[in-house]
C-alpha cells in the first residue's frame, strides 16, 4: 500500500492580516528590539513589514503549492527490501562497493566528496571524507547527486538527464512510461526501463566500472549480462550460485513481492531495481523551515533568511538575484539544463582536445548548443550536500553564490588561487597543482559559452551584483531549505539497516574516517 503524500495547504498570504490591520497592530504592539529567534512561537506572531512583503511575493508567485505524490513509506515491504539491497556489496561486481557507497543517508544522500570513490577504495567500508581510491585519485568524473527526494523529479535523472521521460507528466516521477536510458538511443524508449525514472536510474551504477562493477567482473560484456549475473548472484542460481556464501534473499523477495515463486523467476534485476527505487523514493525530506514559514510560522526562519528569500525570488529588475528563474517549484529546480560554468576538475568524461573535459548535456543530444549544460540541481537540503557543482569544485554555499555574481572572474580566481588544492579530497597531495593541467582551459571555455549566451539572451542566468551582506542573506535562505530529519542521524535510522538485517554476509556497515558508524 502506497502512502499519499499530503502536506498542509495553508498559504502564508491567507494567514496574515491585511496591511492596514498590521499597521494598527504594530502601533499598539511595537516589535521588540531584539530579533525573535527562529522557531520561537511563545509570543504572538505579529508580521513585520518584511513579512508582508514576502507574503505578497509568495502570493503573487503562487509559491506555496502542495502537489500530491504517490510515494512509498519506508516501513512498507518493498522499500525495506530495497534498503537491504542498497546496502549490500553483493551488487558490486567485485564485492567492494554498494549503492550506499556514494549515497549514504547520513551524508545527505550523497558521499560528502567532490568526486566519488566507488570501487577500489583502500578501506571499502569507510564512506565520506577520508575515503581514498587505491590509486590516490578519485576515478569517477562527476559529483554524486543526493538520492533524497528523488521521487520528486519528473523529467530526468543524472547531471545530464541521460535517464529521462519522453512523456513528461508533472507529479509522475516518469511513471507514465516511455523512459529513455543509455540502453536506448536518443528519443527512443527503453522497454526495460522500469516503472519510473528512479527504477530506471537504479539499473546503471552496477554497470559502471568505476562506480560498482569493477574491472574484472563481466569484463567486455554488455549491461544486460552484468545485470543478469548480479541477479543470479542475489538469487543463488545459475552462474551466480554460491557467490554470496550465506544467502537468505529468496525469503525476503517472496515476502516483499507477496509471491512463492522461484528465485529464477522472482529475483530478476528488474525486481531488484524496482525495490531499490522504492527505498530511494521513500526518502522524502521537504518539511523545511521555509515551508513552515509559508504555512504561517513567522518565526520559522530568521530575518536574514527572509531577506535572502526576497532576493532569491525577486528579479534583478526588482532588486533581486533572480535565482528562481531556474530554481523553482517544490523541488527548487526547473529540471532543465543550463550553462553555469562551475569549474571543471577531475578526469572528465573524455571530451575536448585532451579528453579531460565534460560537455554535459551535449553528450546526450549531440548538439553543440547543449555543450556545458547541466541539469539544474535541487536546492532541497542543499546545506547537507556539499561539495557543489557537477565536479564538486565548490565546498561552501557562499562560494556557489559568489560564483553567480561574475562566473568568468570566479573561474579565473579559482585557478589563480589554486582553489582545487583547498578541496578536502585533494589538499594533502603534493602534486595537487599539476593533477588536472587542462582544468582552467576547460573551465574558461564553459565560462565563455555562458557569457555568449548571456549576450545573445539565451541564458536564464542574469547578470547580478551582490554585496557580502546579500550573499550571506541568500546563504541563510538556502540553509532554511533543510529538513530537520535529513540532518538528524536518529531520525534517519529507519533508512539505515541494523547489523542483524543483512540477508548475506556483504552488508556495508559504513564508518567515518574516525571509525564511527554512520
N, C-alpha and C positions, 0 to 999 in steps of 0.2 A: 504494500500500500504506500503510495506516494504522499508526501506532505505538501499541501498547497501553501506556498509562501505568501502570507498575508501580513502586511505591516500597517500600523495605524494610519489613518488617512487625514488626520488633522492638518490643515495648512496654516502656516505661520500668519499669513495675511488675515485669515479668518479668526485667529486667536487674539489679535491685537485690537485695542480700541481705536476709534477714529483719531486723526491728528489733533482735532480741537479738544477731544477728551484728554489726550496726552498732555497738552499744554496746561489744562486745568489741574491735572494730577501732579505734574511737575511743580507747579506754583505752590500747591498745598503740601507736597511731599518732596522737597528737593532731594536730589540724588546725593548719597554720602560722598565725602571727599575721596575715600579710598575706593578703588575699583573692586567690584564684587568678584570674588573668586569663582571660576567656572564650577558649575555643579552645585553651588550653594543656593538652596531653594527655601531656606528657613524664613526668609523675609519675603514680603510680597514683591513680585517682579514687575517693576514699572519700566516700560520700554523707553529707551533713550532716543534721542534724535537719530543716532546711528542705527538703532534697531528699526526705527520707522523707515529709514532709507533702504535698509536691507529688506524689510518687509515688502516695500514697493518693488524692489528688484526681483525678489522671489516670485511675487505675484505676476509681474509683467512677463517674466521669462518662463513662468509655469515650471519652476524648478522642483517643487515638492510633489513629485509623482511617485506612486507606489505600484508599479506594474506587478501583476501576479505571475508567479513562476511555479511550474510543477516540478519541484526538485525533491530529491530523496532526503530522508533523515538518516543520520549516521547510525542509528540503532536498528535500522532495517537490515534484513538478511543480506541483500546484495552488497550494500556498502561495507558491511562487516567482512564479507568475503574479499571484497576489493582492497580493504585495508591490509589484510594479511598478505595478499598478492603484492601490494605496493611495497611491502617491507621485506619481501624475500629476495635474496640474491640468487635464488634458483632461476629467476628470469634473466639474470645476467649470464651471457654466454659462457664466461669463464669463472662464474661464481664469486665475482669480486665487486659487483655493483647491483643496485636495485633501483626501482623508480624513485625511492625516497632519497637516494644518494644526492640528487640535485633538487629535491623538492620536499624538505622536511617541514612539518607544521611549526615546529619551534624556531625555525629560521625564516618565518614569514611566508612559508610555502615555497621558498627558493633554497639557495645554498649559501648565501652570505658572501659569495666570491664574485670577483669581477668576471672571471671566465671559469666555467665548470671544470672539475676534475672527475670524470666518470670512472672508467676502467683504469687499472694500472696505478692506483694510489699506493703510496708507501704504507699507509695504515687505512685499510679499506673501510673500517667502521668509524673512523674519525670524519665527521662532517663539519662543514662550515670553515671559518678561518683556521688555518693550520693544516688543512688537507692539501697534500702535495703529490703531484704525479711523480712516478719513479724517474722520469726524465728531468724533473725540476721545473718544467714549464707546463701550463695548462694547455691541453690539446684541443679542447672544444672551442670553436671560434666565436660563439655568441653567448651572452649572459643568459642564465636560466630564468625564464619568466615564472612568477608565482602561479601556483595552482589554486590559490584562494579565489573564490568567486568565479571559477572557470565556467560554471553553468550560466553565467550572465552574458557570455559572448555569443553573438548571433551571426556574425559574418565570417570570421576566420580565426585560426589559432596559429601560433608561432609568430616570430617577429615579421615574417614576410607573408603570413597568411597562406602558406603552402597547403594547409588544410582549410578549405573554405566551402561555404554553401553556394550552390548555383541557383538557389531559390530562396532568397532572403525573406524571412518572416520574423518580425520583431517578437522577442519573447520566447523563441522556439529552441534556442541553442542548436539550431540546424536540424531539429528532429523531423523536418518535413521532407527528408530525402534529398537526393541529388547533391552529394558532397564530393568535391574534387579533392584528391590527395596526391602525393608524389607518385603513387602507384598508377595514376591515370594522367592523361595528357591535359593540358590547359583547357578549361571549359568543358571537360568531359567527366561525368560522374564515375566514381569508383564504386562498383556494385558491392564491394566488401567493406565499405567504409564503416558500417555500423549504424547505431540508432541516432547518433547526434555527433556534433563536432568533437565533443570530449572523447567519445569512444573511438572516433577516427584518429584523433591525436595519439591515443594510447597505443596504437599499433606501430609507432615509428621509433621511439627511443631504443627499443630492443634490437632494431636493425642497424643502428649506428655503431661503427667500430669504436669510436671514441667515447660514446656515452654508455652503452651496455653490452654490446655484442663481443667486443674484444677482437683481437687479430686472428685467432685460430679457429674459433667456433664457426662452423659452416662457411669457412673461408671460400670465397669465389661463388657462393650460391646466392640466389635471389631472396627477396624479402619473405615470400611465402614459405620457402624451405626453412628459413630461420624460425618463423613463427610456428610452423608445424612441428619442428623439432622441440621447441620450448614447450608447446602444449603436450607433446608426448612425454616430456620430462616431468611436467607437473602431474600428468595423468598416469605416469608409471606404466606406459605401454609402448610397444614398438621400439623405435630407435632410442627413445628416452628412458626405457625401463631400467630401473635401478640407479639412475644417475643422481638422484637426490639422497639416496640412503633411506632413512626413515621418511615415510610419506603417508599423510592422512588427508590428502586433498580431496579424494573422491567423496568422503563423507561430507566435507564442507560444501562442495559443489552441489551435492544432492539436496542438502538442506536449503541452501540459498536459492536454488532453482526449482525446488519442490518436485524433484524427479528421482526415480530409481534407476535411471538409465545407466549404461555402462560408461566407464571412463572414456573410451574411444569416441562415444557419441556426445558425451556431456562436457568433457574437458577439452574444448576446442579453443583456439586462440580468439575466435570471435567472442566466446563467453568470458574468457579471461579479460579481454579489453573492455567488455561491457561492464564487468564487475568493478574493474579499476576505475572506469569512468564514473560509475555511480558513487564510489567512495569520493572521488575528486569533486563531483557535483554537489556532494553534501556539505562541502566546506563553504558555507555562506556566512560571510562576516561583513555586514553592512549596517550594523547598529552603531554608527559613529557619532561623535558629539555634534557635528554639523547637522546630521539628520535629526538629532534630538532638539537642536535649536530650531530647525524649521518646523518641528512638531510642537513648538510652543515653550520649550525650556530656555528662556532668555539667558540663563546663567551657564548653559552647557559649554559655551566657548568664551574665551577672553575677548576684551575689546580689540586687542591686537589681531586676533584671528578674524574678528568681524571686519576690521579694516581690510584684512587680506582677502576676505570673501568679496568685499565691494570691488577691490582691484581685479580679482580673478574673473568676476562675471561682467565687469564693465568693459566696454570697448575703449581703445586708445583715444578715440574721438571724444569720449566722455570722461577722460582722465584715468582710465583703467589700463590693465595689462593685456586684455584680450585673450586670456588663457582658454576661455570657454569656447572659442572658435573651433578648437579640436577636442578639448577635454570637456565633454558634455554628457548629459543623460545620467542614469543611475550608476553606470559603470565609470563615468568620467572619462569616456573615450568615444570618439566618433567611429571607431573601428576602421578608419581609412588609413592610407599610407602617405606620409609626408617626409620631406627632407627637413631634418632639424640639425644635421651636421654635428652630432656629438662625435668627439674624437674616435677615430678608428684605430684600435690597438689589437694586438694578438695576431694569431696566424692567418686570419682572414678566411675567406671562402673560395679562394682560388681565382679571384677576379683581378683585373688590372694588369699592368705591364709586368709586375713582379709576382703576381699570383697571391698577394697577401692583402688584397683589398676585399671589400664586401659590397656588392652592388645592390643588396637588399631586394626590393620587390621586382626589380628588373630580372632577377634570376628566375622568376616565375613567369612573368608576362613576355619577356624578350624585348620589351620596349625600352629604349634609352630614356624615354620620358620618366620612367619609374626608377631610374638609377638613383641610389642612395635614399630611396624612400623606405621607411619602416612603419609598421603599424603603430598607431597612437597607443601608448601604454595607458592602462587604467591607473587612476590615482587612489583607488580604494586601498587603505592600509599601506600607502606608499612609504610612510615613515619606517616600516619594518622590512622593506625590500631592497635596501642598498646592497651593493653599488648600483648605479643607474646608467641607462643607455644600453644600446644593443651589444656593447662590449664591456659594460660596467666600468667605463672610464672616469666616472664621477662618483665620489664616495659620499657626498653630502647633498642635501636638497638645496642648500644655498649655492653650491657650485652649479647645480642644474638651472636654478632661476637666473643666476647671473649670466649663464651662457646665452639665454634668450635675449638679453639686452643688446649684445653685439656678438653673434656667433663667430664671425671671422676673427675678430680680435680675441675672443675666448680660445679659439683653436690655436692661434699664434702664441698666446700667452701660455697655453697648456704645454706646448712643446718647448717654448723658450725657457720655461721654469722647470722643464723635465718632470712634469707632474705625474707621468706614468710611474716614475720611481717612488712616488709617495703612496701609491696604492699598496695596501697592506699585503696583497698577494705577491708583490714584486719588490718590496722595499729592501729586502735583505740580500738581493742579488747584486754582486759587484759589477756584473755586466749588464745591469738593467738598461743603461743608457743606449746600448747598442743592440738590444734584443730585437727591436722592430724598426729597422732603419728607414723604412718607407712609410711609416705611420703618419708622419707630418705631411708628406706629399699627398697621400691618400685622403687625409682628413681635410686638407685645404681644397682638394677637388670637390668634396661634398659641400664645403662652405661656399665655394664659388658657385656651385649649382643653386644653392639656396638663395644667394644674392641675385642670380639671374631670374629666378622665379619671383622673388620679391619685386624686382624691377619691372617684370612684364605682367605682374598682377595675378600670377597663377598660384602663389603661395598663400596659405592661410595664416602664416606666421607674420604678425605685424611687426613693424619696427617700433620699439618702445624705449622709453627712458625710465629707469627706476633708481632711486637713491637707496642707501643702505637701510633706511627705515622701512621703505616699501618692500624691499627684499625680505626683511625679517617678518613683515606682516604677512606676506604671501606664504612664507615657510610655516608660520603659525597656523594659517588656514589649512595648509596641506597636512600638518600634523593632526588637525582636528578631523581628518578623514579616517582615523584609526579606530577600528572596533576594539573595545577593551578586551574582549575574549581572544582576539587574534594575537594579543601581546601577553597573554597570561598562560603559562605552561599548565597550570592546574585546569583551566578552562578548556585547554586543547587536549586534555588527556583522553577524551573519547576518540580522538583521531590517531592516537599512538598506541600500538598494541603492547600489552604486557608480555613479559618473557614466557608466560605459560600459554600464550595464544598461538604460538608457532605451529604450523602444520608440516614443517620439515625442519631440518637442523641448520638451515641457512638464513634464518631471520636476522636482519640487520638491526642490531640494538645500538643506535647511534650514540657516540660520545663526542664531547667537545675536546679541544686541544688540551684542556685541563684534566681530562679523564672523567668528567662528569657526564652522566646520562642526559641526553637531550630530551 
